């Protein structure tokens, strides 16, 4: 089942979750980050909220400052069950984006410390269509479901931390600031240095660089 939602000035609520729990169902929200990055992992967060202790101020992670995301991620981890699923860039190159999204979603749900009866998925694509999980897709779900918003926050904070850790290994690309997304400075560094081991080599812009013989190819180390 797919539902379209409209953003609320008050932010997402728990109405969708409460309808399920009233029927005795345990529900998780999932969301992904890193789809549009040129480097680093694709990450999915899964969150089962305690509906009696929902952190105030949950929003789509893109609408929050880094400091606010960090604060809310800490609160979510303290008051919810959290799972993180990742597909590293090398594996993403092997399987493709669509399969990587499905893999990361499954890994996030399997990483939860609890089992769930239904999964709320941000967007219109059922990433779990060929699994036993019952699902509901919500277009604009991070504006309607607190669980999905929480999932987007913990996934973003987790992925950003990984890119900051990688930055000293490949400082010329500015991963600490761009997190692997194609900022102007990141594009300029790629043009000058070529891709490093964290870059998604199946991405068309990276493939073009790989076919340019005058550009160096970075190796690990």
C-alpha positions in Angstrom: 0.0 0.0 0.0 1.3 3.4 -0.9 0.2 6.7 0.6 1.1 10.3 -0.4 1.6 12.7 2.4 1.9 16.5 2.7 4.4 18.2 4.9 3.2 19.5 8.3 4.5 22.7 9.9 4.4 20.8 13.2 6.6 18.0 11.9 5.8 14.3 11.6 3.6 12.6 14.2 3.0 9.1 15.3 -0.6 8.6 13.9 0.5 5.9 11.5 2.4 4.1 14.2 -0.4 4.4 16.7 -2.9 2.8 14.3 -0.7 -0.2 14.0 0.1 -0.5 17.7 -3.6 -0.3 18.6 -3.9 -3.5 16.6 -1.0 -5.1 18.5 1.5 -4.7 15.7 5.1 -3.6 16.1 6.2 -1.1 13.5 9.5 0.2 12.2 10.2 3.2 10.0 13.1 3.0 7.5 14.8 5.6 5.4 18.0 5.8 3.3 20.8 8.3 3.0 23.7 8.4 0.5 21.7 7.6 -2.7 23.1 10.7 -4.5 26.6 10.6 -3.2 29.6 9.9 -5.4 31.6 8.3 -2.7 31.0 6.2 0.4 28.4 3.7 1.5 24.6 3.7 1.0 23.0 3.6 4.4 19.5 2.7 5.7 18.3 3.4 9.2 15.5 1.4 10.9 13.8 2.7 14.0 11.1 1.3 16.3 10.0 4.2 18.5 8.8 4.0 22.0 5.5 6.0 21.4 5.5 7.1 25.0 8.9 8.7 24.7 9.2 10.2 21.2 12.0 12.8 21.1 10.5 16.2 20.2 11.6 18.0 17.0 12.0 15.0 14.7 12.2 16.1 11.1 13.6 14.9 7.8 17.4 14.9 8.5 18.0 17.3 5.5 16.0 20.0 7.3 18.1 19.9 10.5 21.5 21.4 11.3 24.3 19.0 12.0 24.3 19.8 15.7 20.5 19.3 15.9 20.8 16.0 14.0 23.5 14.8 16.4 21.3 15.7 19.4 18.2 14.0 18.1 20.2 10.9 17.0 21.4 10.5 20.6 17.9 10.8 21.9 16.6 8.3 19.4 19.2 5.8 20.3 18.3 6.3 24.0 14.5 5.8 23.5 14.1 3.5 20.5 15.3 0.3 18.9 17.7 1.2 16.1 19.3 -0.8 13.3 21.7 0.4 10.6 22.3 -1.3 7.3 25.0 -0.4 4.9 26.2 -1.3 1.4 29.8 -0.2 0.8 30.7 1.5 -2.4 32.5 -1.5 -3.8 29.4 -3.7 -3.3 27.1 -1.0 -4.6 29.2 -1.0 -7.8 28.8 -4.8 -8.1 25.0 -5.0 -7.5 23.7 -1.6 -8.7 21.7 1.1 -6.8 18.3 -0.7 -6.8 19.7 -3.9 -5.4 21.8 -2.0 -2.9 18.8 -0.1 -1.5 17.0 -3.4 -1.0 20.1 -5.0 0.7 20.6 -2.0 3.0 17.0 -2.1 4.0 17.1 -5.8 4.9 20.4 -5.3 6.8 19.0 -2.4 8.8 15.9 -4.4 9.8 17.9 -7.5 10.7 20.2 -5.3 12.9 17.2 -4.2 15.0 17.2 -5.8 18.5 13.5 -6.4 18.2 11.3 -8.0 15.6 8.6 -6.0 13.8 5.3 -6.8 12.1 5.2 -3.9 9.6 7.7 -1.6 8.0 7.0 2.0 7.0 9.1 3.0 4.0 9.8 6.5 2.9 9.0 6.9 -0.8 6.9 5.1 -3.3 9.1 2.0 -3.9 8.6 -1.1 -1.7 12.2 -2.1 -0.9 10.9 -5.2 0.8 8.5 -6.5 -1.8 10.0 -9.9 -2.1 10.3 -10.5 1.7 7.9 -11.6 4.4 7.8 -8.2 6.0 4.4 -6.4 5.7 5.1 -2.9 4.3 3.5 0.5 3.8 5.2 3.0 1.5 4.7 6.7 2.3 5.6 9.3 -0.3 7.0 12.1 1.8 7.1 9.8 4.8 9.7 11.7 6.7 7.2 14.5 6.9 4.4 12.3 8.2 5.9 9.5 10.2 8.1 10.1 13.3 9.6 6.7 12.9 10.7 7.4 9.3 12.1 10.8 10.3 14.0 9.2 13.2 15.4 6.6 10.8 16.6 9.3 8.4 18.3 11.1 11.3 20.2 8.1 12.7 21.2 7.0 9.2 22.5 10.4 8.3 24.5 10.8 11.5 25.9 7.3 11.1 27.0 7.8 7.5 28.4 11.3 8.1 30.5 9.9 10.9 31.9 7.3 8.6 32.8 10.0 6.0 34.5 12.1 8.6 36.6 9.1 9.6 37.6 8.6 6.0 38.6 12.2 5.5 42.1 12.0 6.9 42.8 9.0 4.6 41.8 11.0 1.5 42.0 14.7 2.6 42.1 16.2 -0.9 38.4 15.4 -1.5 36.9 17.2 1.5 34.8 14.3 2.7 34.6 15.9 6.1 32.4 18.7 4.6 30.8 17.2 1.5 30.3 13.7 2.9 30.9 12.2 -0.6 28.3 14.3 -2.4 29.3 16.1 -5.6 30.0 19.6 -4.3 32.0 22.0 -6.5 35.2 21.4 -4.4 34.7 17.6 -4.6 34.3 17.8 -8.4 37.4 19.9 -8.7 39.4 17.4 -6.6 38.2 14.5 -8.7 39.2 16.4 -11.9 42.7 17.0 -10.4 43.4 13.7 -8.6 41.0 11.1 -10.1 38.9 8.8 -7.9 40.0 7.2 -4.7 39.0 3.8 -3.3 35.8 5.2 -1.7 34.4 6.5 -5.0 31.5 4.7 -6.7 33.2 3.6 -9.9 29.9 2.5 -11.5 28.6 6.1 -11.3 28.8 7.7 -14.8 30.8 10.8 -13.8 33.4 8.6 -12.1 33.4 6.2 -15.1 34.3 9.2 -17.3 37.2 10.0 -15.1 38.4 6.4 -15.2 38.5 6.6 -19.0 40.7 9.7 -18.9 44.3 8.4 -19.1 45.8 11.6 -18.0 44.2 11.4 -14.6 45.9 9.4 -11.7 44.0 6.6 -10.1 44.3 6.6 -6.3 45.0 3.4 -4.5 44.3 2.4 -0.9 47.0 3.3 1.7 
